[in-house]
Amino acid sequence: MYLTLEVDRETDGRFIAEVPDLPGVLAYGSTQDEAIARAQALALRVLADRLENGEPAPSLLPLDFRAA
């Protein structure tokens, strides 16, 4: 499974990273790397929550994040 990770810089200088394939998965960081790490961690939490609750989740193996 490949998840697209989009990163932008806000006008106030913060970075925002988003995984469009998983609604609600977006995170801010003071650096691009920090925003990416937070978005990746949140994406994994969302997928784990789906699995724990018996909700449909995309095939997880192999799992990789790719920058858009």
C-alpha positions, 0 to 999 in steps of 0.5 A, spaced: 500 500 500 502 506 498 499 513 501 500 519 498 503 524 503 502 532 501 506 537 504 505 545 504 508 551 508 503 555 511 503 563 510 505 563 518 511 559 516 509 552 519 508 546 515 502 542 514 502 534 511 496 531 509 494 524 507 489 525 502 487 517 502 485 517 509 480 523 511 482 527 517 489 525 517 493 532 517 498 534 522 502 541 523 510 541 524 515 547 525 519 543 520 517 539 514 520 533 517 516 534 523 510 535 520 511 529 515 513 524 522 506 527 525 502 525 519 505 518 518 504 517 526 497 519 525 495 515 519 498 509 522 493 510 528 487 511 524 489 505 520 490 501 527 483 504 529 479 501 523 482 494 524 481 494 531 473 496 530 472 491 524 472 497 519 474 496 512 482 498 511 486 497 505 491 492 504 497 494 509 502 490 506 507 493 504 506 499 507 510 505 504 509 513 504 511 517 498 511 524 497 507 528 492 
